[in-house]
Amino acid sequence: MNTIKTWILKHPSLTAWFVLALGMVTLLVFEARSVGLTSSQWFWLIVVTVLVAGACIWIISWGDDDVEASEPEEEASS
């Protein structure tokens, strides 16, 4: 259990990507279950959904760099 905790704390973006992708794929499968998609359509739809989740986490992480870069400037000006 500690190994999992350590990995999650070490890789927060990958963890967020996994959790978001899992939620998005779950909703996708639940909502589109009666549409009549073929297996290859399901496969590619799930792949693209996971990639979109990764892009979302990547875009969200852009703000993390700004916060870390602005903290030393605030301390220097005080």
N, C-alpha and C positions, 0 to 999 in steps of 0.2 A: 504494500500500500504506500509506503514511503517513497518507493521508486517512482510510482505513478505521480505522486504529489510533487516530487522534485522535478520530474519531466514537465509537468504542467506549469510550474513556476518558472522553469528555464525557457520554455517555448510558449509564451502566452498567445502569440499570433496564430501558431499552428493549432493550438487548442481551440481558440475562438473560431477558426476556419472549420475545424471538425464539428463543433457544436452547431454552428450556423448551417453548415451543409447538411447535417443530419436532420435538423428541423425543417429545412427547405425541401429536402427529398421526401420526408415524411408527409408534409402537406401536399406536395406534388402527387405522390402516389395515392393519397386519400382522396384528393379532389378529382383526379383524372382516371380513377379506376374503372369507370364505366364508359369511357370515351371510345374504346376499341382500338387502341394503338397496337402496332405489331411489336415484337420483341426488340427488333433493331431500333425502332422509334423510341421505345422505353429506355434502351441503353443510352442512346445519344442524348435524350432529354435529361437523364440523370447525370451524365457526364457534364453537360453544359451547365446544369444547375449547380454542381459542385464547383465548377470553374467560376461561375458568377459569385458564389459565396466567397471564394478566395479573393476575387477582385474587390468585393465589398470590404473584406477585412484589410486588404492591402491599402485601399483608399482611406479607411478609418485610421490606419496606423500612420498616415502622413502627419496627422496632428501631434502624434507623440514626439516626433523630432523637434517640432516647434517649441513645445513645452520644455523639453530638456535643454534646448539651446538658449531659451530666454531666461532661465533661472539664474545663471551666473551673471548676466548683465544686470538683473535687478539687485543682486547682492553687491555688485561693484558700485552702483549708483547710490546706495543707501549710506 
